[in-house]
């Protein structure tokens, strides 16, 4: 287990994140001090104009696109939901072209993680959805809305678990909505489109639905439910004078009934020690709405990585009590000042 953390310590210095455009406006939590991140973690975080990457997408040949679309149709269930089959396939082909174009650009420039921003899509015809999901499945990190910290953390976790024989998966996730029914409390994790299929259990389908964010064509995306079991949700935040890694043990559960009107992939979990204590502790610690999540690492492993990086680690787990947690945060303010 320690060796896996050691891999993360060494490989962290090789992570390079490509930002497509910039961070989402009015959401400071997706930003941070990139120079300090390079000093602390070794990460390089660079921005490119969206249309420079769009040119790479435009250069993809029709033959390459068609071949990848056929791969999609062989591998995934196709849910037309009343849409014309040919029109649906054209939307899927846009994502195939984005996947190939983005991957070629990433390889050419030597980046291992990518962020996008739905408010700045330039010449792209769709918000990258299925394309990003497939890139994450291949091992790239991803952060939505310009969230480069999450992108780097997802990549880091994928590196640390890359040699596992039967990994359960790693992905970016987001607090999407809450179930407050007594005895069934939990948080539905999802995002607009971009959840990694490595965490899927059961069939994976392609849907094509309208999306108001981005003001582009209806994007195709992979839709699925996630595995049951224990995992950790992490949030790396910039407090201005230092970084803090928040680590929450969570229990992923099976949803009670199908959600056909939810047009995205999802995961449902209850944070430890319980919904209300976990949520309060997360807010007190400054946890963000995006998380880097994995089934395959422990809080101890990620805490040891944070310690090696010289940053604060905050744990939310079965032993968390709010009074003690507040005291620990105050002590952290003194120790890491």
Buried (B, 14 or more C-beta within 10 A) or exposed (E): EEEBBBBBBEBBEEBBBBBBBBBBEEBEBBBBBBEBBEEBBBBBBEBBEBBEBBEBBEEBEEEBBEEBBEEBEEEBEBBEEEBEEEEBBBBBBBBBBBBBBBBBBBEEEEBBBBBBBBBBBEEBBBBBBBBBBBBBBEBBBBBBBBBBBBBBBBBBBBBBBBEEEEBBBBBBBBBBEEBEEEEEBBBBBBBBBBBBBBBBBEEBBBBBBEBEBBEBBBBBBBBBBBBBEEBBBBBBBBBEEBBBBBBBBBBBBEBEEEBEEBBBBBBBBBBBBEBEBBBBBBEBBBBBBBBBBBBBBBBBBBBBBBBBBEBBBBBBBEEBEEEEBBEBBEEBEEEBE
